[in-house]
Amino acid sequence: MRRSTWISTACAAALLVGGCATDTDATAATTTTPTPENCAPVTSTDLATEDGWIGLIDQAPDTVSLVIDDGRGRTVEHRADQEQVLASAIKVVHLAAYAQAVANGTIDPNEQVALSDWEHWYVPGTDANAHPKALTRLGIANAGTNATDPNATVRIDDMVSAMIQESDNSVPDYLRYRLGDQALVDAAATGGWENFELPSMVADMLSVFDPELADADTWETAQKWAFDPQFRAQVEASVQVPIYEDQAARVESSFRGGSAEELNGMYRAFTDGTYGNASDTILRQLEWQPAGDSVLGVGFKGGSLPGVLTQGFELRRNDGTVATAVWLTDGLSADRFDQAMAGAGTQQQLIVEAMLSTEVLDRIACVV
């Protein structure tokens, strides 16, 4: 089943946390940062640079929604309550639901799951090879798409790690099927996200190629893909890859979204005890990369889709304070999307620096 290379929800963080933290009172109340005095104009459009990403906020303000809370009393916001497509950043809700199931004993993280059960929910070629990359990391033989032996098993906790690290798209729908819709709604609500609209990664991916599927019951479509071989064969036989502009339009019109404010609230709740014992599993999964000497841990989940790039972070300092950040971007043309993907590491570094440094946070505050 051939796919367009534009379809990608994987977005790996390149975390290089330095020692730029400041000695601000850890108990300070959070306030929205006013526009600093003496702001220099930012005219760069080069997304390979931090100034280019800051300039994007000023030049295309309606395409950006962000919250950066340094956890020491200062917050920068821009269109924080406006809904935008979240892409794979939404997977932290599935992670939270899984972690709550582990905490209450519903799921044993060491449970072995048949690879065939995992791959029921896999749409080959729509995830920038995230699934085969995850299989390879986990030492599971594969043919570049699916596992070689579908009867082999994998720990469910390792499946969840694939959802976070490689951004595997099949695990979220597996978890939804396994845990039930209410578990995801409850997990979001625990983090303060009310009226959470349940996504289906399977149906979303398929609707890019067949927009009529976006008008159907998306969860029913996903389950038909998973369990109805005839439906799967029909869909595969009828695939027509649309041009980038059509893909971006379909993503914007039919994919589930949320606001930077809602997603940032989840990250804050992950670290402040709101999730109780489930936080141990959440942070272990999110903080899989080395964080550097100046912090206890940095958790991240991003995502990308045609026209869309999303970033979500939590950063726990040694002094007990926690910074969080969410930056959502949409409306990217094909050439700007290529530039954004190439410069995503620069944007991520900018976000981490803004969580740690008053000076960098001020640079962003100048354009919101």
C-alpha positions in Angstrom: 0.0 0.0 0.0 1.9 3.1 -1.2 1.7 6.2 0.8 2.8 9.8 0.5 5.9 10.7 2.3 4.1 13.8 3.8 2.2 11.6 6.2 4.2 11.7 9.4 3.3 12.0 13.0 6.8 11.3 14.2 8.8 14.2 15.6 11.9 13.4 17.6 13.2 15.8 20.2 16.9 16.8 20.1 17.3 17.8 23.7 20.4 19.7 24.7 19.7 21.1 28.1 22.4 23.5 29.3 22.9 25.2 32.6 21.0 28.4 31.9 18.6 28.2 34.7 18.1 31.3 36.9 17.7 31.6 40.6 14.1 32.8 40.8 11.9 32.1 43.8 10.5 28.6 43.4 7.2 29.6 45.1 6.4 32.6 43.0 2.9 32.9 41.7 2.5 32.5 37.9 1.7 35.6 36.0 1.4 36.3 32.3 4.6 38.0 31.2 4.0 41.5 29.9 5.7 42.6 26.7 9.3 43.6 27.7 10.6 47.0 27.0 13.1 47.7 24.2 12.1 44.7 22.1 14.1 44.4 18.9 12.2 43.7 15.7 12.4 40.1 14.5 12.4 39.9 10.7 13.9 36.5 10.1 11.9 33.9 8.2 14.6 31.2 8.5 13.2 28.2 10.5 16.7 26.9 10.8 17.3 29.6 13.3 15.7 30.5 16.6 14.9 34.0 15.3 13.0 32.4 12.4 10.8 30.5 14.8 10.2 33.7 16.9 9.5 35.6 13.8 6.9 33.1 12.7 4.8 34.1 15.7 4.9 37.7 14.6 4.6 37.1 10.9 1.8 34.5 10.9 0.2 34.9 14.3 -3.0 33.0 13.4 -1.0 29.8 12.8 0.5 29.6 16.2 -0.9 28.7 19.6 1.5 28.5 22.5 2.0 28.5 26.3 5.4 28.6 28.0 5.3 28.5 31.8 8.7 28.6 33.4 7.4 27.3 36.7 8.9 30.2 38.5 6.2 32.8 38.2 6.3 33.7 34.5 4.1 32.6 31.6 4.1 33.6 27.9 0.9 32.8 26.0 -0.3 33.4 22.4 -3.8 32.2 21.3 -3.5 29.7 24.1 -7.2 28.9 24.2 -7.6 28.4 20.4 -8.0 24.9 19.1 -5.6 23.5 16.6 -4.7 20.1 15.2 -2.5 18.3 17.7 -1.1 15.5 15.6 0.8 12.9 17.7 1.1 15.4 20.6 -2.4 14.1 21.6 -0.9 10.7 22.4 -0.1 11.8 25.9 -3.8 11.3 26.7 -3.4 7.7 25.7 -0.3 7.4 27.8 -2.1 8.9 30.8 -5.0 6.4 30.4 -2.5 3.5 30.2 -0.6 4.7 33.2 -3.8 5.0 35.3 -4.7 1.4 34.2 -1.3 0.3 35.4 -1.7 2.2 38.7 -5.1 0.6 39.4 -4.0 -2.9 38.5 -6.1 -3.1 35.3 -3.0 -3.7 33.2 0.3 -5.4 34.0 3.0 -3.5 32.2 4.9 -6.8 31.7 1.9 -8.4 30.0 2.8 -10.1 26.7 0.8 -9.0 23.7 0.8 -10.8 20.4 2.3 -8.8 17.6 -0.7 -9.6 15.4 -2.9 -7.8 18.0 -0.7 -4.7 17.8 -0.5 -4.7 14.1 -4.3 -5.0 13.6 -4.2 -1.3 14.1 -1.2 -0.6 11.8 -1.7 1.3 8.5 1.6 0.7 6.7 3.5 3.6 5.2 1.6 6.4 7.0 3.9 7.0 9.9 7.4 7.7 8.4 8.4 4.2 9.2 7.8 4.7 12.9 6.4 1.2 13.4 9.2 -0.8 11.8 11.7 1.5 13.6 10.1 0.6 16.9 10.2 -3.1 16.1 13.9 -2.8 15.3 14.6 -0.9 18.5 12.8 -3.6 20.5 14.7 -6.4 18.7 11.7 -7.7 16.9 12.4 -9.2 13.4 10.5 -7.3 10.7 10.3 -7.0 6.9 10.4 -3.2 6.9 6.7 -2.9 7.6 5.2 -5.6 9.7 6.8 -8.1 12.1 8.1 -11.3 10.5 6.4 -13.5 13.1 2.9 -12.2 14.0 2.6 -14.8 16.7 5.6 -13.5 18.6 4.8 -11.3 21.6 5.9 -8.0 23.1 5.5 -6.3 26.5 2.6 -3.9 26.5 4.9 -1.4 28.2 7.3 -1.6 25.2 4.4 -1.0 22.9 3.6 2.2 24.8 7.3 3.2 24.5 6.9 2.9 20.7 4.0 5.3 20.8 6.1 7.9 22.6 9.6 7.4 21.3 9.0 6.5 17.6 5.5 7.9 17.6 3.9 4.6 16.5 0.3 5.3 15.3 -1.1 1.8 15.9 -0.7 1.8 19.7 -3.1 4.6 20.5 -6.0 2.8 18.8 -5.0 -0.5 20.4 -5.1 1.2 23.8 -8.5 2.8 23.1 -9.8 -0.6 22.1 -8.3 -2.3 25.1 -9.2 0.3 27.8 -12.4 1.7 26.4 -13.4 5.2 25.5 -14.3 6.3 29.0 -10.7 5.6 30.2 -9.3 8.1 27.7 -12.0 10.7 28.6 -11.3 10.2 32.3 -7.5 10.5 31.8 -7.9 13.8 30.0 -10.3 15.1 32.6 -7.9 14.2 35.3 -5.5 16.7 33.7 -8.1 19.3 33.4 -9.1 18.7 29.8 -12.8 18.6 29.7 -15.0 17.4 26.8 -12.1 15.5 25.2 -12.9 14.4 21.7 -11.6 10.9 21.1 -9.3 10.5 18.1 -8.6 7.4 16.0 -5.2 7.4 14.4 -6.3 4.7 12.0 -9.3 6.5 10.8 -7.5 9.8 10.6 -4.8 8.4 8.4 -7.3 6.6 6.1 -9.4 9.8 5.8 -6.4 11.6 4.2 -6.7 9.2 1.3 -10.5 8.9 1.3 -12.2 12.0 2.7 -15.6 10.2 2.8 -14.2 8.1 5.7 -13.9 11.3 7.7 -17.7 11.7 7.5 -18.3 8.1 8.8 -18.1 6.9 12.3 -14.3 7.1 12.7 -14.1 4.4 15.5 -16.2 2.1 13.5 -13.9 2.7 10.5 -10.8 1.9 12.6 -12.3 -1.3 13.9 -13.3 -2.4 10.4 -9.7 -1.8 9.3 -8.5 -3.9 12.3 -10.8 -6.8 12.0 -12.4 -6.9 8.6 -9.9 -8.2 6.0 -12.3 -7.4 3.1 -12.7 -3.8 4.1 -8.9 -3.5 4.5 -8.4 -4.9 1.0 -11.0 -2.6 -0.5 -9.4 0.5 1.1 -5.9 -0.6 0.0 -7.0 -1.2 -3.6 -8.7 2.2 -3.8 -5.9 4.4 -2.4 -5.1 7.5 -4.3 -2.4 9.8 -2.8 -3.6 13.4 -2.9 -1.3 16.4 -3.4 0.2 18.1 -0.3 -2.4 20.9 -0.3 -5.3 18.5 -0.3 -3.7 16.4 2.5 -3.2 19.6 4.6 -6.8 20.7 4.0 -8.1 17.3 5.0 -6.0 17.3 8.2 -7.2 20.7 9.1 -10.9 19.9 8.5 -11.2 16.4 10.1 -8.4 15.7 12.6 -9.0 16.0 16.3 -7.6 19.1 18.0 -7.1 20.9 21.2 -5.6 24.0 22.6 -2.1 24.7 23.9 -3.7 25.6 27.2 -5.4 22.2 27.5 -2.3 20.2 26.5 -0.1 22.3 28.7 -2.5 21.6 31.6 -1.9 17.8 31.0 1.9 18.3 31.3 1.5 20.3 34.5 -0.7 17.6 36.0 1.8 14.9 35.1 4.3 16.5 37.4 2.3 18.0 40.3 0.8 14.8 41.8 -2.6 15.1 40.1 -2.2 11.7 38.6 -1.0 10.0 41.8 1.0 6.8 41.2 0.2 6.9 37.5 2.7 9.8 37.2 5.6 7.3 37.7 4.7 5.5 34.5 3.9 8.7 32.6 7.2 10.4 33.5 9.2 7.2 32.9 7.8 7.0 29.4 8.1 10.7 28.6 11.5 11.2 30.1 13.3 8.6 28.0 16.1 10.8 26.8 19.1 12.1 28.9 18.2 15.5 30.4 21.5 17.0 31.3 23.0 18.0 34.6 20.9 21.1 35.4 17.5 19.2 35.5 16.0 16.0 36.9 14.1 15.2 33.7 12.7 16.5 30.4 9.6 14.9 29.0 8.5 15.5 25.4 5.9 14.4 22.8 5.5 16.1 19.5 3.9 15.4 16.2 3.6 16.4 12.6 1.1 16.1 9.8 0.8 17.9 6.5 0.7 21.6 7.4 1.1 20.9 11.2 4.0 20.7 13.7 3.3 20.4 17.4 5.6 20.3 20.5 4.8 19.6 24.1 7.3 19.6 27.0 7.7 19.3 30.8 11.0 20.0 32.5 11.6 19.1 36.2 14.4 21.1 37.8 16.6 20.0 40.7 15.0 22.6 43.0 11.6 21.0 42.6 10.1 23.6 40.2 8.6 22.5 36.9 8.4 24.3 33.6 5.9 23.3 30.9 5.5 24.3 27.3 3.3 23.6 24.3 3.8 25.2 20.8 1.3 24.4 18.1 1.8 25.4 14.5 -0.5 24.9 11.5 -1.2 26.4 8.1 2.3 25.5 6.8 2.6 25.4 3.0 4.6 22.6 1.5 7.9 24.5 1.3 7.4 25.9 4.8 6.5 22.5 6.2 9.8 21.1 4.8 11.7 24.0 6.4 9.8 23.5 9.7 10.6 19.8 9.8 14.2 20.4 9.0 14.3 23.1 11.8 12.3 21.2 14.4 15.3 20.6 16.5 16.1 24.3 16.6 12.5 25.0 17.7 12.7 22.4 20.4 16.0 23.9 21.7 14.4 27.3 21.7 11.5 26.0 23.8 13.8 24.3 26.3 15.9 27.5 26.6 12.8 29.6 27.1 11.7 27.3 30.0 15.1 27.8 31.6 16.1 31.3 30.7 14.4 34.6 31.4 16.2 36.3 28.6 15.0 33.8 26.0 11.5 33.9 27.4 11.6 37.6 26.9 12.5 37.3 23.3 9.3 35.3 22.7 7.3 37.6 24.9 8.2 40.4 22.6 6.2 39.0 19.7 3.0 37.6 21.4 
